[in-house]
Amino acid sequence: MGVPALKLLLLRMFIRQKKNKSGVISIQIIDKSSGKYVVRKTIGSSNKEAEINILLEKAKDYLKQSSGLLEFDFDGSTAQRQSKIF
């Protein structure tokens, strides 16, 4: 029997801002690991700049949680960013 082959799955996810026909901007998490663009999650949509920035921060947090990588906050910038959101 041999050793089972290990498959390496590279996650190629990114944040996309897409302007809809109505003028509203949707914030989406896109996966391109299979060669095709697949919408993994729609974070939300808005036409107001402040709400779009909040949705972008939520999308960044979602990507960080989905990647499984740890992030160390040595300078306190994460706490400052979270206090601006809430």
C-alpha positions in Angstrom: 0.0 0.0 0.0 1.9 3.2 0.0 1.6 6.5 1.7 -1.6 8.3 0.7 -0.9 11.4 -1.4 -1.1 14.7 0.4 -3.1 17.3 -1.4 -2.2 20.9 -0.7 -5.1 23.3 -1.0 -4.1 26.9 -1.5 -6.8 29.2 -0.3 -7.0 32.1 -2.7 -9.6 34.2 -1.2 -10.0 38.0 -1.4 -12.4 40.8 -0.8 -14.3 42.2 -3.8 -16.3 45.4 -3.9 -18.9 45.1 -6.6 -21.2 47.9 -7.7 -24.7 46.7 -8.5 -27.1 48.1 -11.1 -28.8 50.0 -8.4 -25.6 51.8 -7.4 -25.2 49.9 -4.1 -21.8 48.4 -3.5 -21.7 44.8 -2.3 -18.8 43.5 -0.2 -18.1 39.8 -1.0 -15.5 37.2 -0.1 -14.3 35.5 -3.4 -12.5 32.2 -3.7 -10.5 31.4 -6.7 -8.7 28.3 -5.6 -10.4 26.1 -8.2 -9.6 28.4 -11.0 -13.1 30.0 -11.1 -14.4 32.9 -9.2 -16.8 31.6 -6.5 -18.7 33.9 -4.0 -18.0 32.3 -0.6 -19.8 34.9 1.4 -21.6 38.2 0.9 -20.8 40.4 3.9 -23.3 43.1 3.1 -24.1 46.0 0.8 -24.5 49.7 1.2 -24.3 53.0 -0.7 -22.9 55.0 2.2 -19.1 55.3 2.6 -19.1 54.8 6.4 -21.1 51.6 6.2 -18.9 50.3 3.3 -15.8 50.8 5.5 -17.4 48.9 8.4 -18.3 46.1 6.0 -14.7 46.0 4.7 -13.4 45.6 8.2 -15.9 42.8 8.8 -14.7 41.1 5.6 -11.0 41.5 6.7 -11.9 39.9 10.0 -13.7 37.0 8.3 -10.7 36.4 6.1 -8.4 36.3 9.1 -10.7 33.8 10.9 -11.0 31.6 7.8 -7.3 31.4 7.1 -6.5 29.9 10.4 -3.4 32.1 10.8 -2.6 33.8 14.0 -1.9 37.5 14.2 0.0 39.1 17.0 -0.8 42.7 17.9 2.4 44.2 19.2 1.5 47.8 18.8 -2.1 47.8 19.8 -3.5 48.8 16.4 -6.1 46.0 16.4 -7.7 47.4 19.7 -7.7 50.9 18.2 -9.4 49.7 15.0 -12.1 47.8 16.9 -12.9 50.7 19.1 -13.6 52.8 16.0 -16.0 50.2 14.6 -18.1 49.9 17.8 
